[in-house]
Every structure is written in structure tokens, then in C-alpha cells.
Amino acid sequence: MPLPDGGPGLPLGVLPGTRYTAAETSLRIGDIVLMYSDGLTERRDSDPDLDTRRFVEAAESALRSSDPGADREGLHAYAENLVARLDGPHRADDATLLALRRVEPPGGARRH
């Protein structure tokens, strides 16, 4: 997904009262959106940009190694695979990952 004008900005909730740039994108059937807390990606004394790059690489690698399929269990297995790639003895913070996937509406009827 392309960055919004002005760059990615601060993570949500970092500074109260801060204005955030919004971006909009369309999701295709099967697209997966990952939302995560910094505890999953950041390491002490590390560059946040490198940590984010490591997350993206782990997400792509997990996708290549475990096809999430179209069902809930497949998406859950993908998320577990991704967390396992990022988690380890160096994690010193709580971690959250929310994985969402756009699915075909019941009956295959698309809303416009």
C-alpha cells in the first residue's frame, strides 16, 4: 500500500492531539491487512525502520511458506507463523497482531 502524502507519520496514539494523515485503498477479495503493536517489531537499541522492514520480510516469508487459504483457520495459521518468525528471547514488550482478510460476501454478491 503506498504511503499517504507526507509519509507514514507517527504511530497511532503516540502523542495525544496529534493530527494524522489518512489514506484510502481498495482491498481485493483475499487481501490481508495486518495491524500490530510495536512490541511485535521493535527491539531495544535498534532502528525502527529496520524493525519495520524485518516485519514486512517476515510477513512475506510466512505467506510464501504457509498459504493462508480462504478459511479462518488458514488465516490464523498464517498469523501464528508470522508471530513465530518475529517472537523470540529478545522480546521485552507485549505484542499484538490483528490479521484481517477481505472475503467474498455470502452468495458471491459484491456491494458497490
Residue frames as a rotation matrix with the C-alpha (Angstrom) as fourth column:
MET 1
0.590 0.807 0.000 0.00
0.807 -0.590 0.000 0.00
0.000 0.000 -1.000 0.00
PRO 2
-0.126 -0.667 0.734 1.51
0.551 -0.663 -0.508 3.37
0.825 0.340 0.451 -0.89
LEU 3
-0.573 -0.154 -0.805 2.30
0.793 -0.351 -0.497 5.82
-0.206 -0.924 0.323 1.90
PRO 4
0.610 0.792 -0.008 -0.02
0.777 -0.600 -0.192 8.81
-0.157 0.111 -0.981 2.36
ASP 5
0.392 -0.441 0.807 1.16
0.272 -0.783 -0.560 12.28
0.879 0.439 -0.187 1.37
GLY 6
0.435 -0.300 0.849 3.67
-0.754 -0.636 0.162 13.46
0.492 -0.711 -0.503 3.95
GLY 7
-0.594 -0.731 -0.337 4.93
-0.465 0.653 -0.598 9.96
0.656 -0.199 -0.728 4.79
PRO 8
-0.245 0.513 -0.823 3.74
0.468 0.806 0.363 7.44
0.849 -0.296 -0.437 7.32
GLY 9
0.151 0.293 0.944 3.84
-0.566 -0.757 0.326 9.83
0.810 -0.584 0.052 10.27
LEU 10
-0.647 -0.364 0.670 3.71
-0.759 0.223 -0.611 8.74
0.073 -0.904 -0.420 13.90
PRO 11
-0.790 0.422 -0.445 2.11
0.380 0.906 0.186 5.51
0.482 -0.022 -0.876 15.07
LEU 12
0.100 0.929 0.355 -1.47
-0.021 -0.355 0.935 5.97
0.995 -0.101 -0.016 16.25
GLY 13
0.851 0.435 -0.294 -1.83
0.279 0.099 0.955 7.04
0.445 -0.895 -0.037 19.86
VAL 14
-0.066 -0.959 -0.275 1.78
0.883 0.073 -0.465 8.15
0.466 -0.274 0.842 20.39
LEU 15
-0.956 -0.241 -0.169 1.01
0.291 -0.860 -0.418 11.81
-0.044 -0.449 0.893 21.04
PRO 16
-0.077 0.985 -0.157 -2.48
0.877 -0.008 -0.480 12.90
-0.473 -0.175 -0.863 22.11
GLY 17
0.500 0.413 -0.761 -3.93
0.097 -0.900 -0.425 15.67
-0.861 0.139 -0.490 19.95
THR 18
-0.604 -0.775 -0.187 -1.64
-0.173 -0.102 0.980 14.87
-0.778 0.624 -0.072 17.02
ARG 19
0.445 0.703 -0.554 -3.13
-0.726 -0.078 -0.683 15.13
-0.524 0.706 0.476 13.53
TYR 20
-0.327 -0.490 0.808 -2.75
0.082 0.837 0.541 12.06
-0.942 0.243 -0.233 11.37
THR 21
-0.479 0.115 -0.870 -2.80
-0.856 -0.279 0.435 11.74
-0.193 0.953 0.232 7.62
ALA 22
0.186 0.633 0.752 -5.43
-0.250 0.770 -0.587 9.35
-0.950 -0.079 0.301 6.32
ALA 23
-0.736 -0.326 -0.593 -5.09
-0.662 0.165 0.731 7.18
-0.141 0.931 -0.337 3.25
GLU 24
0.314 0.881 0.355 -7.68
-0.595 0.474 -0.650 5.09
-0.740 -0.007 0.672 1.48
THR 25
-0.725 -0.501 -0.472 -7.20
-0.685 0.456 0.568 1.98
-0.069 0.735 -0.674 -0.58
SER 26
0.445 0.861 -0.245 -9.44
-0.880 0.471 0.058 -0.69
0.165 0.190 0.968 -2.03
LEU 27
-0.457 -0.527 0.716 -8.99
-0.634 0.758 0.153 -4.26
-0.624 -0.384 -0.681 -0.91
ARG 28
-0.235 0.325 -0.916 -9.46
-0.788 0.488 0.375 -7.16
0.569 0.810 0.142 -3.29
ILE 29
0.846 0.523 0.103 -11.03
-0.506 0.726 0.467 -10.44
0.169 -0.447 0.878 -2.24
GLY 30
0.737 -0.565 -0.370 -8.32
0.559 0.818 -0.135 -12.37
0.379 -0.107 0.919 -0.37
ASP 31
-0.002 -0.760 0.650 -6.21
-0.072 -0.649 -0.758 -9.33
0.997 -0.048 -0.053 0.59
ILE 32
0.371 0.003 -0.928 -4.85
0.868 0.354 0.348 -9.49
0.330 -0.935 0.129 4.14
VAL 33
0.357 -0.235 0.904 -4.39
-0.280 -0.950 -0.136 -6.46
0.891 -0.205 -0.405 6.39
LEU 34
0.097 -0.418 -0.903 -2.01
0.841 0.520 -0.150 -6.76
0.532 -0.745 0.401 9.33
MET 35
0.479 0.015 0.878 -2.20
-0.374 -0.901 0.219 -4.38
0.794 -0.434 -0.426 12.30
TYR 36
0.322 -0.494 -0.808 0.36
0.719 0.683 -0.131 -4.80
0.616 -0.538 0.575 15.02
SER 37
0.995 -0.080 -0.063 1.80
-0.009 -0.682 0.732 -3.18
-0.102 -0.727 -0.679 18.13
ASP 38
0.486 -0.873 -0.033 5.40
-0.723 -0.381 -0.576 -2.04
0.490 0.304 -0.817 18.34
GLY 39
0.201 -0.400 0.894 6.14
-0.798 0.463 0.386 -4.84
-0.569 -0.791 -0.226 20.80
LEU 40
0.793 0.129 0.596 5.99
0.171 0.891 -0.421 -7.30
-0.585 0.436 0.684 17.93
THR 41
0.825 -0.402 0.397 8.52
0.408 -0.062 -0.911 -5.45
0.391 0.913 0.113 15.82
GLU 42
0.564 -0.619 0.547 10.78
-0.518 -0.781 -0.349 -3.14
0.643 -0.087 -0.761 17.81
ARG 43
0.510 -0.546 -0.665 13.91
0.763 0.644 0.057 -4.25
0.397 -0.536 0.745 19.61
ARG 44
0.852 -0.255 -0.458 15.81
0.155 -0.712 0.685 -2.16
-0.500 -0.655 -0.567 22.12
ASP 45
0.013 -0.907 -0.421 18.75
-0.271 -0.408 0.872 -0.25
-0.963 0.102 -0.251 20.62
SER 46
-0.431 -0.084 0.898 17.53
0.758 0.506 0.411 -0.99
-0.489 0.858 -0.155 17.10
ASP 47
-0.944 0.101 -0.314 16.47
-0.255 -0.828 0.500 1.21
-0.210 0.552 0.807 14.19
PRO 48
-0.184 0.962 0.203 12.64
-0.196 0.166 -0.966 1.34
-0.963 -0.217 0.158 13.94
ASP 49
0.305 0.263 -0.915 12.85
-0.926 -0.144 -0.350 1.44
-0.224 0.954 0.199 10.13
LEU 50
-0.619 -0.585 -0.524 14.92
-0.667 0.744 -0.043 -1.75
0.415 0.323 -0.851 10.14
ASP 51
-0.815 0.396 0.423 12.46
-0.116 0.604 -0.789 -3.33
-0.568 -0.692 -0.446 12.59
THR 52
0.205 0.934 -0.292 9.57
-0.531 -0.145 -0.835 -2.49
-0.822 0.327 0.466 10.27
ARG 53
0.045 -0.284 -0.958 11.46
-0.975 0.196 -0.104 -3.87
0.217 0.939 -0.268 7.28
ARG 54
-0.919 -0.390 0.053 12.10
-0.387 0.871 -0.302 -7.07
0.071 -0.298 -0.952 9.27
PHE 55
-0.368 0.876 0.313 8.35
-0.199 0.255 -0.946 -7.32
-0.908 -0.410 0.081 9.94
VAL 56
0.408 0.523 -0.748 7.48
-0.814 -0.162 -0.557 -6.91
-0.412 0.837 0.360 6.25
GLU 57
-0.346 -0.622 -0.702 10.07
-0.839 0.540 -0.065 -9.51
0.419 0.567 -0.709 5.23
ALA 58
-0.930 0.049 0.364 8.75
-0.189 0.786 -0.589 -11.93
-0.315 -0.616 -0.722 7.87
ALA 59
0.004 1.000 -0.022 5.15
-0.408 -0.018 -0.913 -11.36
-0.913 0.012 0.408 6.68
GLU 60
0.331 0.062 -0.942 6.15
-0.944 0.042 -0.329 -12.07
0.019 0.997 0.073 3.07
SER 61
-0.679 -0.666 -0.309 8.19
-0.636 0.744 -0.205 -15.12
0.366 0.057 -0.929 4.05
ALA 62
-0.706 0.505 0.496 5.35
-0.184 0.546 -0.817 -16.52
-0.684 -0.668 -0.293 6.19
LEU 63
0.313 0.853 -0.417 2.96
-0.664 -0.117 -0.738 -16.01
-0.679 0.508 0.530 3.26
ARG 64
0.025 -0.391 -0.920 5.27
-0.929 0.331 -0.166 -17.92
0.370 0.859 -0.355 0.91
SER 65
-0.848 -0.512 -0.139 5.76
-0.422 0.810 -0.408 -20.80
0.321 -0.288 -0.902 3.35
SER 66
-0.765 0.644 -0.002 2.16
0.497 0.589 -0.637 -21.23
-0.409 -0.488 -0.771 4.54
ASP 67
-0.768 0.561 0.309 -0.65
0.053 -0.425 0.904 -20.39
0.638 0.710 0.297 2.15
PRO 68
-0.886 0.406 0.225 -3.40
-0.345 -0.253 -0.904 -18.96
-0.310 -0.878 0.364 4.38
GLY 69
-0.736 0.648 0.196 -6.12
0.670 0.655 0.350 -20.44
0.098 0.389 -0.916 2.17
ALA 70
-0.513 0.629 0.584 -9.61
-0.045 -0.700 0.713 -18.97
0.857 0.339 0.387 2.24
ASP 71
0.431 0.759 -0.489 -10.81
0.443 0.293 0.847 -20.10
0.786 -0.582 -0.210 5.65
ARG 72
0.800 -0.027 0.600 -10.43
-0.464 -0.662 0.588 -18.66
0.381 -0.749 -0.542 9.15
GLU 73
0.853 -0.479 0.207 -8.11
0.172 0.633 0.755 -21.47
-0.492 -0.608 0.623 10.26
GLY 74
0.384 -0.723 0.575 -5.71
0.895 0.140 -0.423 -20.74
0.225 0.677 0.701 7.40
LEU 75
0.416 -0.191 0.889 -5.52
-0.028 -0.980 -0.198 -17.05
0.909 0.057 -0.413 8.32
HIS 76
0.900 -0.067 0.431 -4.95
-0.435 -0.059 0.898 -17.99
-0.035 -0.996 -0.082 11.96
ALA 77
0.691 -0.679 0.249 -2.15
0.617 0.733 0.286 -20.40
-0.377 -0.045 0.925 10.98
TYR 78
0.304 -0.561 0.770 -0.55
0.641 -0.477 -0.601 -17.66
0.705 0.676 0.214 8.86
ALA 79
0.606 -0.025 0.795 -0.68
-0.427 -0.854 0.298 -15.20
0.671 -0.520 -0.528 11.79
GLU 80
0.919 -0.277 0.281 0.83
-0.120 0.481 0.868 -17.82
-0.376 -0.832 0.409 14.12
ASN 81
0.509 -0.750 0.422 3.60
0.860 0.431 -0.272 -18.50
0.022 0.502 0.865 11.59
LEU 82
0.338 -0.346 0.875 4.35
0.230 -0.871 -0.434 -14.77
0.913 0.348 -0.215 11.34
VAL 83
0.785 -0.019 0.619 4.47
-0.562 -0.441 0.699 -14.29
0.260 -0.897 -0.357 15.11
ALA 84
0.851 -0.489 0.194 6.77
0.319 0.773 0.548 -17.30
-0.418 -0.404 0.814 15.48
ARG 85
0.359 -0.734 0.576 9.19
0.815 -0.053 -0.576 -15.71
0.454 0.677 0.580 12.98
LEU 86
0.171 -0.232 0.957 9.27
-0.088 -0.972 -0.220 -12.46
0.981 -0.047 -0.187 14.97
ASP 87
0.844 0.230 0.485 9.00
-0.486 -0.057 0.872 -13.70
0.228 -0.972 0.064 18.54
GLY 88
0.312 -0.763 -0.567 11.97
0.329 0.646 -0.689 -14.89
0.892 0.029 0.452 20.48
PRO 89
0.206 -0.276 -0.939 14.10
0.970 0.186 0.158 -14.47
0.131 -0.943 0.306 23.55
HIS 90
-0.794 -0.605 0.055 14.83
0.598 -0.795 -0.102 -10.80
0.105 -0.048 0.993 22.81
ARG 91
-0.095 0.830 0.550 11.22
0.271 -0.510 0.816 -9.62
0.958 0.227 -0.176 23.03
ALA 92
-0.842 -0.249 -0.479 10.85
0.526 -0.177 -0.832 -7.38
0.122 -0.952 0.280 26.08
ASP 93
-0.760 0.637 -0.131 7.39
-0.597 -0.763 -0.248 -5.91
-0.258 -0.110 0.960 25.40
ASP 94
-0.091 0.812 0.577 3.86
0.112 0.584 -0.804 -7.14
-0.990 -0.008 -0.144 24.91
ALA 95
-0.941 -0.249 -0.231 2.96
-0.214 -0.092 0.972 -7.91
-0.263 0.964 0.034 21.32
THR 96
0.030 0.990 0.139 -0.30
-0.040 0.140 -0.989 -7.73
-0.999 0.024 0.043 19.40
LEU 97
-0.967 -0.197 -0.159 -1.14
-0.165 0.013 0.986 -8.83
-0.192 0.980 -0.045 15.87
LEU 98
0.045 0.996 0.081 -4.55
-0.142 0.086 -0.986 -8.45
-0.989 0.033 0.145 14.25
ALA 99
-0.944 -0.323 0.072 -4.95
-0.004 0.231 0.973 -10.13
-0.331 0.918 -0.220 10.86
LEU 100
0.082 0.982 -0.170 -7.98
-0.242 -0.146 -0.959 -9.26
-0.967 0.120 0.225 8.72
ARG 101
-0.887 -0.311 0.340 -8.87
0.236 0.328 0.915 -10.63
-0.396 0.892 -0.217 5.30
ARG 102
-0.302 0.795 -0.526 -11.42
-0.857 -0.468 -0.216 -9.39
-0.418 0.385 0.823 2.80
VAL 103
-0.759 0.131 0.638 -13.70
0.205 0.978 0.044 -12.25
-0.618 0.164 -0.769 1.87
GLU 104
-0.832 0.552 0.062 -16.35
0.025 -0.074 0.997 -12.81
0.555 0.831 0.048 -0.74
PRO 105
-0.525 0.717 0.460 -19.77
-0.837 -0.336 -0.432 -11.80
-0.155 -0.611 0.776 0.62
PRO 106
-0.517 0.404 0.755 -22.22
0.059 0.896 -0.439 -14.68
-0.854 -0.182 -0.487 1.16
GLY 107
0.525 0.753 0.397 -23.74
0.398 0.195 -0.896 -15.69
-0.752 0.629 -0.197 -2.15
GLY 108
-0.269 -0.767 0.582 -20.91
0.905 0.005 0.425 -14.02
-0.329 0.641 0.693 -4.06
ALA 109
0.607 0.538 0.584 -22.79
0.703 -0.707 -0.079 -10.72
0.370 0.459 -0.808 -4.41
ARG 110
-0.530 -0.832 -0.162 -20.44
0.837 -0.484 -0.255 -7.75
0.134 -0.271 0.953 -4.29
ARG 111
0.555 0.650 -0.519 -21.50
0.721 -0.687 -0.090 -4.48
-0.415 -0.325 -0.850 -2.78
HIS 112
-0.140 -0.578 0.804 -20.59
0.831 -0.509 -0.222 -1.24
0.538 0.638 0.552 -4.51
